[in-house]
């Protein structure tokens, strides 16, 4: 991240969604930025993105791996609703090797997660990746600007589980293109060359889950617009139905700790996780 990107992007992310992370760092060699940062000693060029993500995961492995259950790799032009991400993750076992995001099919048979909409890895997934980064039969060795694709190749070769982030109606939660593309104008034909799973845009908003996790290509003013509409604008008389059913279904949830009730609610609204509630 260069000085101009810090001024135009990082300070706005720092003022909006990043503050809801348990901990976060910006990756940059710029020292006088007044933001939490790490200098990975990697060239700040697009062509070196694969080197950069490998260096970042190695740093996490050496410094933070035992401090958290999940790790999010995010672009500097994205927005995340962290509460929805945490709710989604309740369905899964944090000790499993998991690779989570919006799945693309381009150039990798089993798909890979789009870097733009975010990639989430468990501790075990990072352990396996870092121990195999230097293995040419597992991971690409030459750097490139397709860090998400290269990471997907490693994941596939290591049999790390790829997680479907759609909801129980097949609607997407993590969006690799602009909010206007997904919510208003519709995706263009070339976008469908990338998407691994079906994407319904027959009617407006059919594409999108209620519990959206992320958008890509979000800058400056749009960050603050999403921040306001998500966290400050209120609609009188409404309550999230997943939450409402959890706290009112006293017969099935009697005696269960609240966290366990939320886990059940999370599983019910996820696409590929079924549970007898």
C-alpha positions as CSV (number, residue, x, y, z in Angstrom):
1,X,0.0,0.0,0.0
2,X,1.5,3.3,-1.1
3,X,1.1,6.8,0.3
4,X,-1.6,7.8,-2.1
5,X,-3.6,4.6,-1.4
6,X,-3.3,5.3,2.3
7,X,-4.7,8.8,1.9
8,X,-7.5,7.7,-0.5
9,X,-8.4,4.3,0.9
10,X,-6.8,3.1,4.2
11,X,-7.9,6.1,6.4
12,X,-11.5,5.6,5.3
13,X,-11.4,1.8,6.0
14,X,-9.9,2.6,9.4
15,X,-12.8,5.0,10.1
16,X,-15.5,2.5,9.0
17,X,-15.6,-1.3,9.0
18,X,-12.0,-2.1,10.2
19,X,-12.8,-0.9,13.7
20,X,-15.1,-3.9,14.1
21,X,-12.3,-6.4,13.6
22,X,-10.7,-7.9,16.7
23,X,-7.4,-6.8,15.3
24,X,-6.2,-5.5,11.9
25,X,-3.1,-4.4,10.1
26,X,-2.5,-2.5,6.8
27,X,0.3,-3.9,4.7
28,X,2.6,-1.1,3.7
29,X,6.2,0.1,3.8
30,X,5.0,3.7,4.6
31,X,5.9,4.3,8.3
32,X,4.4,7.7,9.0
33,X,0.7,6.7,8.6
34,X,-0.7,6.7,12.1
35,X,-2.4,3.4,11.4
36,X,-1.6,-0.2,12.5
37,X,0.7,-1.5,9.8
38,X,3.2,-4.2,8.9
39,X,6.1,-3.7,6.5
40,X,6.6,-7.2,4.9
41,X,9.7,-6.1,3.0
42,X,8.0,-7.0,-0.3
43,X,7.9,-4.8,-3.4
44,X,4.7,-2.7,-3.6
45,X,3.8,-3.6,-7.1
46,X,0.7,-5.4,-8.4
47,X,3.0,-8.1,-10.0
48,X,4.3,-9.0,-6.5
49,X,0.9,-9.7,-4.9
50,X,1.5,-13.4,-4.7
51,X,4.8,-12.8,-2.9
52,X,2.9,-10.3,-0.6
53,X,0.1,-12.7,0.4
54,X,2.6,-15.5,1.1
55,X,4.7,-13.1,3.3
56,X,1.6,-12.0,5.1
57,X,0.5,-15.5,5.9
58,X,4.0,-16.4,7.1
59,X,3.9,-13.3,9.4
60,X,0.6,-14.4,10.8
61,X,1.9,-17.9,11.3
62,X,4.9,-16.5,13.3
63,X,3.1,-13.8,15.2
64,X,-0.7,-14.2,15.5
65,X,-1.6,-17.8,14.7
66,X,-2.7,-18.8,18.2
67,X,-4.5,-15.5,19.0
68,X,-7.5,-15.9,16.7
69,X,-9.7,-18.6,15.1
70,X,-10.2,-17.0,11.7
71,X,-8.1,-14.6,9.6
72,X,-9.5,-12.3,6.9
73,X,-7.5,-11.1,3.9
74,X,-9.2,-8.0,2.6
75,X,-8.5,-5.6,-0.3
76,X,-8.2,-1.9,0.4
77,X,-11.3,-1.1,-1.8
78,X,-13.8,-3.3,0.1
79,X,-16.4,-3.1,2.8
80,X,-17.2,-5.9,5.3
81,X,-20.1,-6.3,7.7
82,X,-18.3,-8.1,10.4
83,X,-21.3,-9.0,12.4
84,X,-22.7,-10.9,9.5
85,X,-19.4,-12.6,8.9
86,X,-19.2,-13.8,12.5
87,X,-22.8,-15.0,12.4
88,X,-22.0,-17.0,9.2
89,X,-18.8,-18.5,10.8
90,X,-20.8,-19.9,13.8
91,X,-21.9,-22.8,11.5
92,X,-18.4,-24.1,11.2
93,X,-15.7,-25.8,13.2
94,X,-12.8,-23.4,13.8
95,X,-10.4,-26.3,14.1
96,X,-11.0,-27.5,10.6
97,X,-8.9,-26.4,7.6
98,X,-11.3,-24.0,5.9
99,X,-11.0,-21.7,3.0
100,X,-14.0,-19.3,2.7
101,X,-15.1,-16.7,0.2
102,X,-16.9,-16.1,-3.1
103,X,-16.0,-19.0,-5.3
104,X,-14.7,-18.4,-8.8
105,X,-14.2,-21.1,-11.5
106,X,-11.8,-19.3,-13.8
107,X,-8.7,-21.4,-14.7
108,X,-8.9,-23.7,-11.6
109,X,-11.1,-26.8,-12.0
110,X,-12.4,-26.8,-8.4
111,X,-12.5,-23.1,-8.1
112,X,-10.8,-20.5,-5.9
113,X,-12.0,-17.6,-3.7
114,X,-12.1,-14.1,-5.2
115,X,-9.6,-11.9,-3.4
116,X,-11.7,-8.8,-4.1
117,X,-14.6,-10.0,-2.0
118,X,-12.3,-11.4,0.7
119,X,-10.7,-14.7,1.8
120,X,-11.1,-16.2,5.2
121,X,-8.8,-18.9,6.5
122,X,-8.8,-20.9,9.7
123,X,-5.7,-21.5,11.7
124,X,-5.3,-25.0,10.5
125,X,-5.6,-23.9,6.9
126,X,-2.8,-21.3,7.4
127,X,-0.6,-23.9,9.1
128,X,-0.9,-26.2,6.1
129,X,-0.3,-23.4,3.6
130,X,2.7,-21.9,5.2
131,X,4.4,-25.3,5.6
132,X,4.0,-25.9,1.9
133,X,4.6,-22.5,0.3
134,X,8.1,-23.6,-0.8
135,X,6.9,-26.9,-2.2
136,X,6.7,-26.4,-6.0
137,X,4.5,-29.5,-6.4
138,X,1.9,-27.8,-4.1
139,X,2.2,-24.0,-4.6
140,X,3.2,-21.8,-7.6
141,X,6.7,-20.4,-6.9
142,X,6.8,-17.5,-9.3
143,X,5.1,-14.3,-8.2
144,X,2.1,-12.8,-10.1
145,X,-0.7,-10.4,-9.7
146,X,-3.3,-13.3,-9.4
147,X,-2.6,-13.9,-5.7
148,X,-6.2,-15.3,-5.2
149,X,-5.8,-17.7,-8.0
150,X,-2.3,-18.9,-6.8
151,X,-3.7,-19.4,-3.3
152,X,-6.5,-21.4,-4.7
153,X,-4.1,-23.7,-6.4
154,X,-2.3,-24.3,-3.1
155,X,-5.6,-24.9,-1.3
156,X,-6.7,-27.5,-3.9
157,X,-3.5,-29.4,-3.7
158,X,-3.7,-29.5,0.1
159,X,-7.3,-30.7,0.2
160,X,-8.3,-27.7,2.4
161,X,-12.1,-27.5,2.5
162,X,-13.7,-24.7,0.3
163,X,-16.8,-23.3,2.0
164,X,-19.9,-22.1,0.1
165,X,-20.9,-18.8,1.5
166,X,-24.4,-18.6,-0.1
167,X,-27.5,-18.6,2.0
168,X,-30.2,-21.4,2.1
169,X,-31.9,-19.8,-0.9
170,X,-28.7,-19.8,-3.0
171,X,-28.3,-16.1,-2.7
172,X,-24.8,-14.7,-2.5
173,X,-23.3,-13.0,0.5
174,X,-19.8,-11.9,-0.7
175,X,-19.7,-9.7,-3.8
176,X,-16.6,-9.4,-6.1
177,X,-17.9,-6.4,-8.1
178,X,-19.3,-3.0,-7.4
179,X,-22.5,-2.7,-5.3
180,X,-24.2,-1.0,-8.3
181,X,-23.4,-4.1,-10.4
182,X,-24.9,-6.5,-8.0
183,X,-27.9,-4.4,-6.7
184,X,-28.9,-2.1,-9.5
185,X,-27.4,-2.6,-13.0
186,X,-27.0,-6.4,-12.9
187,X,-23.8,-8.3,-13.8
188,X,-22.5,-8.3,-17.3
189,X,-22.0,-11.5,-19.4
190,X,-18.3,-11.7,-18.8
191,X,-18.8,-11.8,-15.0
192,X,-20.6,-15.1,-15.3
193,X,-17.4,-16.6,-16.8
194,X,-16.0,-16.3,-13.3
195,X,-18.8,-17.3,-11.0
196,X,-18.7,-20.9,-9.7
197,X,-22.2,-21.0,-8.4
198,X,-25.5,-20.0,-10.1
199,X,-26.4,-16.3,-9.7
200,X,-30.0,-15.2,-10.1
201,X,-30.7,-11.7,-11.3
202,X,-34.0,-12.3,-12.9
203,X,-35.6,-9.9,-10.4
204,X,-33.8,-7.1,-8.6
205,X,-32.3,-8.2,-5.3
206,X,-32.8,-11.9,-6.1
207,X,-29.0,-12.2,-6.1
208,X,-28.4,-11.1,-2.6
209,X,-28.7,-12.7,0.8
210,X,-30.2,-10.7,3.7
211,X,-27.0,-11.2,5.7
212,X,-24.5,-9.6,3.2
213,X,-20.9,-10.0,4.2
214,X,-18.8,-7.9,1.7
215,X,-18.7,-5.7,-1.3
216,X,-15.7,-5.0,-3.6
217,X,-14.7,-1.8,-5.4
218,X,-16.0,0.5,-2.6
219,X,-14.1,3.8,-2.2
220,X,-14.3,6.9,-0.1
221,X,-17.8,8.3,-0.1
222,X,-19.4,4.9,-0.8
223,X,-17.7,3.4,2.3
224,X,-19.4,6.0,4.4
225,X,-22.7,5.6,2.6
226,X,-22.8,1.8,3.4
227,X,-21.6,2.5,6.9
228,X,-24.5,4.9,7.5
229,X,-27.2,2.7,5.9
230,X,-25.9,-0.4,7.8
231,X,-25.2,1.0,11.3
232,X,-27.1,4.3,11.7
233,X,-30.3,4.3,9.6
234,X,-33.1,2.4,11.3
235,X,-36.4,1.1,10.1
236,X,-39.1,1.2,12.8
237,X,-40.9,-2.0,13.6
238,X,-38.5,-4.5,12.1
239,X,-36.3,-7.3,13.6
240,X,-34.1,-9.8,11.9
241,X,-36.1,-13.0,11.5
242,X,-33.2,-15.4,12.1
243,X,-32.6,-13.7,15.4
244,X,-36.3,-13.4,16.3
245,X,-36.9,-17.1,15.8
246,X,-33.9,-18.0,17.9
247,X,-34.9,-15.9,20.9
248,X,-38.6,-16.8,20.7
249,X,-38.4,-20.6,20.0
250,X,-38.3,-21.4,23.8
251,X,-39.3,-25.1,23.5
252,X,-36.4,-26.1,21.2
253,X,-33.8,-23.8,22.7
254,X,-34.7,-24.1,26.4
255,X,-31.6,-24.3,28.5
256,X,-29.2,-23.7,25.6
257,X,-26.6,-21.0,26.0
258,X,-27.2,-18.0,23.7
259,X,-24.1,-18.8,21.6
260,X,-25.4,-22.3,20.9
261,X,-28.8,-20.9,19.9
262,X,-27.0,-18.5,17.5
263,X,-25.0,-21.4,16.0
264,X,-28.3,-23.2,15.3
265,X,-29.7,-20.1,13.7
266,X,-26.6,-19.7,11.5
267,X,-26.8,-23.2,10.3
268,X,-30.4,-22.9,9.3
269,X,-29.8,-19.9,6.9
270,X,-26.6,-21.3,5.3
271,X,-26.7,-23.0,1.9
272,X,-24.7,-26.2,2.5
273,X,-25.2,-26.8,6.2
274,X,-28.3,-28.6,7.3
275,X,-29.3,-29.3,10.9
276,X,-32.4,-30.6,12.6
277,X,-33.7,-27.6,14.5
